[in-house]
């Protein structure tokens, strides 16, 4: 794939904000954004309005006219003294007239008869800067068409202010002129809070006195099915095949406050061992509000619960005088942190229970300034209606939507309390799908434009960063830059001692270490948590869209991707580069490439052996000096998406198509077969590497296993001799002798494998006990399998799958014609 055009790096920019580069003392509000001037018109109420048919017959509304801009209040029916309490904000730079008209009209008449109006000059608007008090509204008498005063009056106020004004968030804005009054609420700034989530642990111990529907059934397979809301989890089948089964198994759920759902537990009996159909033997329903809350690792109390027998069994078993029982431990575990984000991008690591929270160590300030170069997300209308969503901890903030602009300016500032510096804030840019261009099939859909992550630990304390982040998004066609977003960020530390102490504390709450959850449990519980958050926030008014929540929380980011596999492989290789370079350097020392360097290293080696007490001080002094040397070359900006590291340039369309293919796959036929074969090749190589690692470990174990009696006898005798020799000869002399042998001149040694290496390679491993794998004779001898695979389209940039298969089977150039 060719490298796409565009700059994908972060740029440090400037903005007209009041904050200095380093903040000393308490930070002021809205000092990270540029102040935008607005003319505010506050319409409260009117009185003595008379319609054409007399009092209480008009349907009044107010129209505020400012040049080409017109804003209207909602209309009220049959009101002579209506009340509106609506605020209108007009951007100063868009004002092209000197006069503002406030017109009261009657909608009862088809012609929208004018009841009266009042006008004022823009230059007469007083300036208000918070925290100044609000301007008191006044009554203004209206004038008719002939500019004569009438008895009707309107109460209003007007002033010049900025977006910092308290009235701005709920005001109609001149940027939303094409939106109806009902749709304005979908464009305003909003704040949301994720519900508090708990881990619900149900420890199923045993059941007693179950009544089977089929008395002649032998070896019943009984399990427990637990249901919470729409989530259903079942236990394993009890190993005891009778009416008193035991399990001692934990079933985990995620529960959200308030606890509206009830936990339903049903004991089920499989109708057939090879089928999933089952019948209920009894059930129990528990309200979560009655469940014990647990803050530590102490086990919850065990209780017996009487099961409600199904109606069919009640009629059949009238003579039964006892109830079936289920023994459970149920608890809401508040000592865990409930993951709703990927672990490497967590914005919050606190446990659920508030008493276990650590103290606040600082405050994060985020100023969302503007975006530039956005594409047209609605091609039919040739427009973009952009807004931002930022998430840190349980708090979500959404900026207002700037209508029909490819370079929107938000200039909104938000703050969060910080409990741990090793957390990440996520900021996403979206297109508002509720404004025109609504998809007739799936309804309003908010398209993602790009996302930015900022790790707080990479920020200097009290420094203001004004950065322009590229909005990069990976599409099936490749990597694409969707514009840039300008942000101002500041992390203020309130307690340096608590911040330093945080680095010595466990990253997660203690319950994750005292009673750890498996990787599979964390993954399934995270899916439940994301579902509950999406369900809760999408039911708010106005809602936070599910596609927005999924994008911010990285839903589906753990799926298979060849591109990410290559990137992770390169990351591991990069980590080992220094170690491999050290090995190559040592080989040059052993080969006496530079005799002076080899002699110096040997003398240094002798000094270290005979003065071993300086080893640790020298190591840490080296680390200290290295850290000081690299300080002047430290990164000046936070990290961002690296297209080269992510292999976004080296991938191809087929690999990207596979990455975006959902589970289950939408592909069929030859494409799916070809991808499966490619995955088998990759897995086979991983399988070989894992097998080699296991073989080396098993050879070490076989030294004392007597699997090879002669080898074990030799090793035991060798251990006894070495024991006696090392007892008599000081240890540092042994090290000197070994080092001297290693650094011996090549002319004085033979570079064959050493005796220990030869001995270890001859030891047996468990590969002898593995079932061998053979290809079918009719698919091997004539290279037919290779021919079949090689006829597939070659759609990957590097060595094709066919070449790899042929190379591994030894048929290269035989029947196929490829050459490696």
N, C-alpha and C positions, 0 to 999 in steps of 0.2 A: 504494500500500500504506500502510495506517495505521501510525503509529508504535507499536511494541509497548510494553507496559508494562514497567517495570523500569529500574533505574539501571545504565547501562553504563560508569560512570566508575570509576577507581581510587580507593580510599579508604585513607588512612593510619590504621592502627589501633595498638593496643597489645597487648602480650602479656607474660605473666609469665616473662620470660627473664632470664638473668644478664648478658647483654651490654649495654653502655651504647650510647648513640646514636653515639658516635665511639670507635672502638677505638684505644687507644694502646698500643703494644708488641705482643708476640705474642698471637695469639688463642688462646683455650682451646677444648678440644673440647666440643661439645654446649652451647655458650652461646647458640645461636640457637633453641632449642626449650624448651618447657615440660616439666619433668621430671614423669613420671607414675610413681606408686609401684605396685609389684607385689610380691606374695608369690611367691617362687620355691621350688619343691620339686624337688629333684634326686634321682631314683631311679636308683641305680647297679646293684646286684645283690642277690641273696639266697642263702642257703645252708641246707642241712639241711631242705629242703622234702620232705615225705612225703605221697604221695597215698593214696587209699583202698586201692589195691592194693599199697602198699609204695613203697620208694624208686625214683626214676627212672620213675615212672608218671604223674606229674601234668603238666599243660600249664599252667604258671603265668603269670599276668599280675597287674599291680598296678592297683588303682583308687584314685585320689585323690579324696576326697569333701570338698567345702567348701560347706556349705549346699545350694543347688540345683544347684551345679556338680559335674559328674563328669567326670574325665579318666582315660583308661586307657592303659596301655602296650601294646605289641604282645605277643601271647601266644607262648610258646615250647613246643615239644613235647618231652615226656618229659625234663625237666630238673629235677634236684634242686638245682642250683646255677646258676640262670639269671643272665644279665647283660643289662641293658636300656640303661642310660646315656641316660635321657631326662629332660628338664627340662620342668616345667610352670610357667606364669606366670599368676597370678590378679590381676586389677586390683583395687587396694585399695578403690576407691570402690564396687565391686560386691560386696564381702564383707559378708555379713549374718549371719555366725555367728562365734563366738569360738573354735571348735575345728576342727581339720583331722584327718581320718581317712585313714590310708594302709592299705588293705586288700589283702592278698595272697589271690588266689582261684585255684581249680583249674578250668580250662575242660574238663577231661576228663569231668567230671560234668555231667549235663544241668542240674542245679540250680546250677552254678557254686559249688561248695562253698568256704566260706571256710577258708583254711588258718590265717590269723591276721591281726591288725591291730595298728597302733600309732597313737596320736593325740597331738597337741600343741596348745597354745594359740597363736593368732595373735600374741598379745602377747608370747610368748616368742621370737619370731623375731628374731634379731640383725639390726642394720642394717649393710649393706655398701655403701660408696660407692667406685667405682673412682677411683684406681688401687689401692685396698686389695686385698690378696691374697685369693684364693678361700678360702671356708670348707672346712675339711677334713671329709669325710664320716665318719660314725660308724655302728657296728653297733647296731641296736636289736632287742631280743628281741620276738617277737610274742606277742600274747595271743589265746586262743581265745574262743569265744562266752561262756564263763563267766568271762572276764577272768582266766584262769589262764595263766601263762607257759608257753610251749612251747619246744622246742629250735630251731625255725626262727627265722632272723634276716634282717633286711633292712638293707642299707647305703644311707644316704640323708643328705641335708643340706637345710636350709631357711633362708631369710633374706629380709629385706625389702630391695628394691633398686628401681632405675628402669630405663627402657628403654635407659639407657647401658650397662647390665651386658653383659658379653661373652656371657653365656648367653642373652640375650633373643632374638637373631636366630634361633637354632635351636630355641627353646622352643615347646611347645604353649601357646597363649594362650587365655584364657577368652573372648575374642571369637569363637573358632572352635569353639564347643561343638557346633554342628550338623554339623561336617565330620568325616568319617572320618579315620583316621590316614593313609591313603594320600593324601587330598586336602589335608592340612595343608600339604604341601610346595608346593602351588600358591598358597598364601596368604602365604607368608613373603617377607621382603625378599630381593632378589636383586641381584646386580651382573653386568653383561655387558660384554664388550668386542668392538667390531667388529673383524673380521679386517683385517690390514694389506693394503691394496689397492695394486696396481701397474698402470701402463699398459703393456700389451704391444704393441710396435710391430713389425709385420711389413712390411718394405719389399720388395715383389715387383718384382724388376728384370727378369729375362728367363728364358726357358727355351730349351733346345737339344735337337735330335734327338728330337723327339716322334714317336711312331708312331701314325698315324691308323688307326682301325678300317676306315674306308672309304678305300681308296687313291685312288679316283676323285673324292673330294670336292674341289671347288675353293673357294678362299677360306674356309677353316675359321674359325669364330668361337670363339676359345679364351679362357678366363678361368680365374682361380684361385679356388677355394672354400676358405676357412679355417674350421675348426671348433674351438671351445674349450668343452668341456662341452656345454651346450645352445644356445650362441650360434653362429650361422652367419653369416659375412660373405663376400661375393663381390666380386671386383674387377670393373673394367670389361673389356669385350671388347678384346683387343689390336688396335691399329690395323694391325699387320702380319699379313696373312692367309696365314701359312705355318706350317711346323713349327718355326720359330725365333721365337716371338712375344716381344714386349717390352711392359712395362707401366710400370715405375718408379712404382709407386703404393703408398701406405701403407695398411695395414689395421690398425685399432686394436681392442684388446680390454682388458677389465679382468680381472686375475688376482688371486686371493686366496691368501694364505699359510695353511696349507702348500700347496705347488703339487702337488695330487693329480692334476689333469687334465693331459692331454697335448694339444699342439697338432697338429691334423691338417690337412695341406695337400694339396689335390687339384687337379690340372690337369684342367679339364673342357672338352669340346668340344660345342657346341650341335648338336643333331640337325637343327634347322630354324631358319632366321633369325627366324621369327615365333612360335616356341614356346619355352617355358622348359625343355623337356626336354633333358638333356645326358648324356653318358657320360664316364666317367673315363679319362684317358690315363695316369695315374700318380699316386701319392700318397706323402707322406712324413709320418712321425709323429715328433715331437720332445717329449721330456720337458722341462717348464719349468724343472726344477732345473738343466738344462745350458745355459740361456739366459744370455747376457751381461747383466750389470746395468750400466746407464749412469747416471751422476750429472750429466753436463753435456751440452753441445750437440755434443760430438764424435761423428761418425757411427760406428755400429757397423761392425765388420769384415764385409766381403762374403764369402760362402762359396757354393760349389756343392754341391748335395745331389743324390744319386742317387735317382731316383724308383722306387718299387716298381711294376712293371708289373702291371695286372690279370691274373687267371688266364686270361681269354679271349684276351688278346693274347699271353700266354706260349706258349700252345699253337699260335697262328697264326703267331707270328714266332720260330720256333725258330732260324732261321738268323741272327737279329740278334745281333751280338757286342758291342754297346755298350749303354749305359744312357741313358735320357733324364735330363736334368739340369735343376735349377731353381736359379737364382741369387737369393739372399735376403740381407737384413740383418735379423736378429732381435735385439731387445733389450728388456729390462725397464727402463723409464724411471723412475728414482726421483727425478728432479728436479722432477716435477710434483706438484701436490696433486690427488688423486682426489676429485672432487666427488660426494658422496652426498646433499647438501642443495641447496636453492635457493641461488644465489650470494648473494642479498641476506640470507639467514638462515643463513649458514655459521657453525658453531661451532668450526671448525678450519680454518686456512689453511696448515698446515705441509706440506712435501713428504713423500713417502713415505720417503726415505732419512734415517735418523737423524743421520748426520754433518752434514746440511744444516739441522738444526733451530736456531732461534734460542734464546737463553737464556730461562729462565722470568722473567717480569716481575712475577708476583703470584699470589695464590691467591683463588679464588672459593669462598665459603661459602654454602650454600643450606640453609635450614631449612624443611621442609614441615610446617606446623603442623596445619591442619585445613581442612575444607570445611563450608559451610553452605548450606541451601536446595536440596539436590540433589533432582532429581525421581525418581520411581519408575521405574527403568529396566527392571524386570521387572513389568509391570502385572498379570500373572496372579497372581504371588505377593505383589505389593505390597511390593517390597523393592528395595534397591540395595546391592551389595557393591563398594565403591569402593576404588580404589588409584591411585597416581600413578606416572608414569614420567618421568624427567628425563634429557635427553641433552645432553652437552657434549663435544666432541671425539670420541674413539672410545669413551668410557665411557658406558654406560647404567646407570641405577639404577632399581630398582622398589621402592616401599614395600610394606609388608605390606597385605593386604586387610582392611579393617574390615567385618565381616559384618553385614548387615541394619541399616544405619544411614544416615539421610539427612543426618547431621551428623558425619561421621567425624573422628576425631582421630588423626593419625599421629605428629607430633612426632619426625621423623627428620631428621638433619642429614648433609650430604655436602659434600665438598670436591673441587675440581679445580685443577690447575695451569693457569695462564693464560700463553699465549705471545703473544697479540695482544689488545689491548683492544677492537678493532673486530669483535667476534664476538658471537654470540647463543646463549643457553641456552634450550632449549625444555622446557616442563613440560606434560604432558598428564594428564588425569584420565579414568579408564576404569572400566567396570563389569565385574567378573570373571564371565565367562560359564561358568566351570566349576562355579559354585556354584548349583545348582538352575536352573530355567528354561532348560535346555539345548535349543537348537533341534534338533528331530528330523531336520530336512532337512540343514542344513549343520553340525551339531554345535555345540560351544561357540563362541560368538561374543562377543568383548569389545567392547561398544559404547562409542563415544567420548562423553564428557560435555563436554569443552571443552579448550582449549589456551591456554597463556600463553607469550609470548616476552619475554625481557629482554635488551636490548642492553647489554653491559658498559660501553661508552663513555659511556652516559648516567648511569652511577652515579658518585657522588663517592667518592673513595678513603677507605677505612677507615670509612665511614659505614654504619650498620645501618639498612636499610629494612625496616619491618614493614608490609606492604601487603596489602590485600584486593582480589584481581583478580576481575572478573566472568568467568564461564565462558560465553562467547558462541559459539553455533554457528549456521551458516547451513543451513537445511533447505529442502526444496522448498516448504514452506508459508510461509517467511519467516525473519526473524532471531528467535532465541529465546535467552533467558537461562536457563542451566541451573544456576544457583547461583553461589557465590563460593568461591574458594580463598585461604587466608591463607598468605603466604610471608614468610620473613625472609631477606634477601639482604645480603651484604657482600662488597665487592671490596677485598682488602688488597693494596697495592702494595709489593713487596719492594725494588724499585729504581726510583726516580723517573727516574734518568738513562736507563735502558733503556726505560722507558715513553715518555718524550719522544722518544727516538731512533726508536722504532717508527713514529711518525707521519711520519718522513722516509723510511722504507723502502718498497719496493714492496709492495703489498698481497698479491700472489701470489708464489710462488717464481719465480726468474729464468727458468726454462725456459718459462714461459708467455709470456714476452716474446721470448726468443731463438728459440723454435720454436713459435709460437702455434698453438693448435687452433681450428678453426672452431666457430661456434655450433652447427651441426648435429652435429659430432663430440662436443662437450661434452654435448649433450642425450642422444644415444644412449649415450654412455659412462656418464652418470649413471644411466640406466635399468639398465645392466648392474651398476653398483655397488650400487644399491638391491636388485636381485635377489640378488646374492651375499650381502649383509648379511642379508637376510630368510632366505635359505636356511641361513646359518650359525647365526644366533641362534634360529631356530625349531627347530633340531635340538638345542639345549641342553636340559638337564634341570634344572629345569622350563623349558619353552620360553618365549621372548618372542614373542608372537603376531605374525603377519604383518600383521594389520590395525592393530595398535598401531604397528609400525615404519612402515607406510605413512602413517599419520596424522602421526606426528612428523616424517617426512622429506618431507611435502607431495607425495606421489605424486599426479599428475594435476592439480596446481595450475596448469599452463601451458595448460590447455584454453581454448577460446574462451568468452567471457562478455560479453554486452552490458553487464551491470552494471559489470564491471571496465573495459570500454572507456570508459564514461561517467565513471567515477571517474578514470581516467588523463587523459581529456580535461580534466576540471576541474582536475586537478593542473597540467597545462601552462598552462591559462588563469590559474590563480592565480599561477604564476611570471611570466607576462607582464603581470599587473595593474599592477605597479609601473612597468614600462616604458610601458604605455599611459597611466598616470596622468601620467608625465613628459611624454609627447607632448601630452596635453591641457593640461597646465600651460604648456608652451612655446607652444601655440597662443594661449592667453590673453595671454602676453607679446607675441607678434607682433601680436595684435589691439589692443594697448594698452588692455586692459580696466582695468588699474590703471596709469596713466602713471608714477606714482612707482616702482612695482616694475620697470617696463620700463626706465626710465632707470637705476635702480640696477644691474640686470642688465647693461645695456650698458656702464656704467663698470667693473663687475667683469670683463666680457669684455675690455675694453681693458687692464686691469691684468694679466690672465692672459697676454695676447698679448705685451705688452712686458716682462713679468717671468716668462718661461716657466720659469725655473729653480725656481720655487716650486710648480709644478703637482704633481709627485709627492709632495713633502713635505706639501702641503696635503691631498692625497687620503688618504694613510696616516694623517695626524693625524685626519682626519674618521672613518676606520674605527676608530681607537683610541678616540676619544671616544664613538663610537656603541656600541662594545663595552662600555665602562665604564658607559654610561647604561643599557644593557639588562641589566647584570649583576644589578641588584636585582629585575628582573622575570623572571629566569631560571626555567625549569621546575623545580619542586621534586620532581616524581615522574617516574619513567621513563614513556615512552610506552606506550600499549596500543591495542587495537582501537578505531577511531573509526567508528561506524556511519554517521555523516553522510558522512564522507570516502569510505567504501566504497559509498555509494549503496544501502545495505541498506534504507532506508526508501522510496526513490523507485522501486524496481524493482517488478515485478508477478509474478504467479504463472507466467505463460507464460515470461517471461525466466528465472525461476529453474528452471522445468521444463527449459528448453533447457540451462541451465548444468549441471544434474545428469544430463543425458542422456549416456550413455557413447558412446564411439567404437568400432565403428560404431553409428549411432543405432538406437534401438529403435522410433522413430516411423515411421509409414508414411502414405501417402496425402496428404491435403490439408494436414495439419499440417506435414509435412516440406516440401512444396512452398511453403507460406506462409513458413516460416522461410528457405528458400533465397532466395525473392524479397526478403525483408527484408535478408538478408546481401548480396545483389547491390546493393541501393540504397546500403547503407553503403560497400561496396567502390567503387561508382561515384563517390561523393563523394571518397573518399580518392584514387581514380585521377585525378580532376579537379585536386585540390590538388597532387599530385605532378607532373601535367602542366604546371600553371602555374609551379611552381618550376623545372622543366626548361626551360620556354620562356624565362624570364627569364635563366637562365644561358647558354642558347644565343644569345640576343640580344647578350649581352656578347661572346661568342666571335666572332659574325659581324661585329663592328666591323672586324676585320682579316682576315676570310676572303675578301673580294672576292666574296662571294655576291651582294651588291648593289654593283656597281662604283661608282655615284655616291656612295652613302653612305660606302663605305670611302675613296674619294678625298677626300670632305669631311672625314672624321675624321683622315686622315693629314695633310692641310694644316692642320687645326685643331691637331693635336699639334705641328707644327713652329712655328706662331705662338705657342702657349702656351710652348713651350720657350724661344723668344727673349725673350718678355715676362718670364717668371719668372727668366730669367738676369739681366735688367737691374733688375727691381724686387725688393726684399727680400721674403722669404717672409711675414714677419709683416704687411707692408703688404697683401699679397694677402688674408690672413685677415681683417684689419680691414675691408677693402673688402667681402668676402663677408658678414661679420657685420653690417655696417651695412646692406647691402641686405636681409638677412633680417629685421632688426629695424626696418625702415623703417615709418613710420606707414601704416596702411591707405589713407589718402587719397592717399598718394604712390606707391602701387603698384597693380598689377592682379593679382588672385589667379587667374590662369590657370596651367595647367601650364607649367613652365619649359622653356627651349629644350632642355637635355639630356634631360629627360623625354620631350618630343615626339620628339626624334631617336631615342632608344632604343626607344620604342614602335613606331617604323616599321621597325625592323630585322627581318629574317626569322629564322625558327627552323626546326627540323626537323619541325615539325607539317605542313609542306607535303608531307613524304615519308611521312606516316603513312597507312595504308590507312583510308579513311573507313568509318564505321559507319552503317547506315541500318536503320530498322525496316521490316518488310514492309509493302507498300502496303495490303494487306487488313487489317492490324492497326493502322493509323494513322488513316486518313481518317475513319472513323466512330466512333472511340473505343471499339471493341469490346474491346480489351485492357484499357482502363480499367474497363469494365463488369464484366469477369470478375474482376479483382482486387478491385474495390470490393464484390463480393458476399461476400467472405470475412469471417468474424467479426472485429470490431474488438476486439482483445484487448490492446492496449497503451495505457498511460495518456496519453501525449502524442499528437501528430498521428499518425493511423493510417497504415499503409503505403499504403492506397488513396489517401488524400489526398496523400501525398507523391508517389506515382507520377503522379497526375492533375495535380498542381501542376507537376511537371517537364515533362510532355508538353503543357501548355497547354490541357487539356480541362476545367479546373475550371468547374463550373456549366454545362457544355455539354450532356453527356448523363448526367452523374452526379448533379448536384444539390448537391455539396459546395461550401462556401465557405470560403476561407482568410482 
